[in-house]
Amino acid sequence: MRRDPYRRIARFYDVLIEPLMRVLRVIGMKLQPPAEGMRVLEVGCGTATFLDLYERKGCIAVGIDSSLAMVDTARRKLIGRASIHIGDASRLPYGKRVFDLIIMSMTLHEMPSSVRPTVLNEACRVLKESGRILIIDYHHGPPRSPLGHVSKISSYWIEFVAGGEHFRNYRNFLAAGGLPALIDPHQLSIVNEKIVGWGNIALYLLSLKST
Ligand SMILES: C[S@@+](CC[C@H](N)C(=O)[O-])C[C@H]1O[C@@H](n2cnc3c(N)ncnc32)[C@H](O)[C@@H]1O
């Protein structure tokens, strides 16, 4: 059985990573504001901080993650307020057209390239026709200022330290053209996008293409 890559870091994840992520979550929630009763699924929810923010605004929060250590941490944090499942993003255990919003935050880049299209297909399957997908991940384009170089180099080192397959997948995600290269233009369209971190991070709001 594959070892859980987050088994050591899960307990410290919020302390180490949340200061970097918080501003992205704020921007993400402006791109797709929460609404009372909105059904939100976070795929690769980690410690579920994003879900926590949506749930506090009246959304119904569901998360899924393949790391038991991350799921344990998330369940302790959102006890009784969200359904957090252990599972694989490429085989979502949900029915068709269930969710109003699907979030994937810093998750796609760490998956193998062969898996990413399946994960997006699964997201499309469980998304309501009127729903949205909010993706936050590394931007494949060049830095947009000297600070962009600093930001990209810092991310490179974080991903390098994550190591092995994680680092290979990150490099492949960027080299392959990031999220825009992954989107099947017959299935999804970009409703809104925002490039931040001086060109290092992208936020995309996607919708299903009407057939
Ligand atoms: C960098 S963390 C981001 C966590 C969270 N989305 C956030 O914004 O803080 C990436 C998460 O994706 C999860 N993940 C990676 N591949 C996955 C897969 N195939 N299925 C489910 N979760 C996956 C990891 O276990 C990890 O918790």
The ligand as an SDF file (V2000), in Angstrom:
LIG
                    3D

 27 29  0  0  0  0  0  0  0  0999 V2000
   -1.5620   20.8550   -1.1620 C   0  0  0  0  0  0  0  0  0  0  0  0
   -2.8930   20.0090   -0.3850 S   0  0  0  0  0  0  0  0  0  0  0  0
   -4.1980   21.2340   -0.5170 C   0  0  0  0  0  0  0  0  0  0  0  0
   -5.2690   21.0000    0.5060 C   0  0  0  0  0  0  0  0  0  0  0  0
   -6.4620   21.9580    0.4500 C   0  0  0  0  0  0  0  0  0  0  0  0
   -7.1420   21.8550   -0.8100 N   0  0  0  0  0  0  0  0  0  0  0  0
   -6.0670   23.3790    0.7160 C   0  0  0  0  0  0  0  0  0  0  0  0
   -6.4080   24.2710   -0.0700 O   0  0  0  0  0  0  0  0  0  0  0  0
   -5.4610   23.6240    1.7830 O   0  0  0  0  0  0  0  0  0  0  0  0
   -3.3750   18.8420   -1.6570 C   0  0  0  0  0  0  0  0  0  0  0  0
   -4.3520   17.8030   -1.1330 C   0  0  0  0  0  0  0  0  0  0  0  0
   -4.7990   17.0310   -2.2630 O   0  0  0  0  0  0  0  0  0  0  0  0
   -4.9340   15.6890   -1.8330 C   0  0  0  0  0  0  0  0  0  0  0  0
   -4.9040   14.8040   -3.0100 N   0  0  0  0  0  0  0  0  0  0  0  0
   -3.8890   14.6320   -3.8900 C   0  0  0  0  0  0  0  0  0  0  0  0
   -4.2260   13.7240   -4.8190 N   0  0  0  0  0  0  0  0  0  0  0  0
   -5.4900   13.3100   -4.5250 C   0  0  0  0  0  0  0  0  0  0  0  0
   -6.3920   12.3770   -5.1100 C   0  0  0  0  0  0  0  0  0  0  0  0
   -6.0650   11.6770   -6.2150 N   0  0  0  0  0  0  0  0  0  0  0  0
   -7.6100   12.2130   -4.5430 N   0  0  0  0  0  0  0  0  0  0  0  0
   -7.9570   12.9030   -3.4230 C   0  0  0  0  0  0  0  0  0  0  0  0
   -7.1440   13.7990   -2.8270 N   0  0  0  0  0  0  0  0  0  0  0  0
   -5.9260   14.0010   -3.3650 C   0  0  0  0  0  0  0  0  0  0  0  0
   -3.7600   15.4890   -0.8770 C   0  0  0  0  0  0  0  0  0  0  0  0
   -3.9270   14.3720   -0.0320 O   0  0  0  0  0  0  0  0  0  0  0  0
   -3.7520   16.8220   -0.1390 C   0  0  0  0  0  0  0  0  0  0  0  0
   -4.5180   16.7930    1.0340 O   0  0  0  0  0  0  0  0  0  0  0  0
  1  2  1  0
  2  3  1  0
  2 10  1  0
  3  4  1  0
  4  5  1  0
  5  6  1  0
  5  7  1  0
  7  8  2  0
  7  9  1  0
 10 11  1  0
 11 12  1  0
 11 26  1  0
 12 13  1  0
 13 14  1  0
 13 24  1  0
 14 15  1  0
 14 23  1  0
 15 16  2  0
 16 17  1  0
 17 18  1  0
 17 23  2  0
 18 19  1  0
 18 20  2  0
 20 21  1  0
 21 22  2  0
 22 23  1  0
 24 25  1  0
 24 26  1  0
 26 27  1  0
M  CHG  2   2   1   9  -1
M  END
$$$$
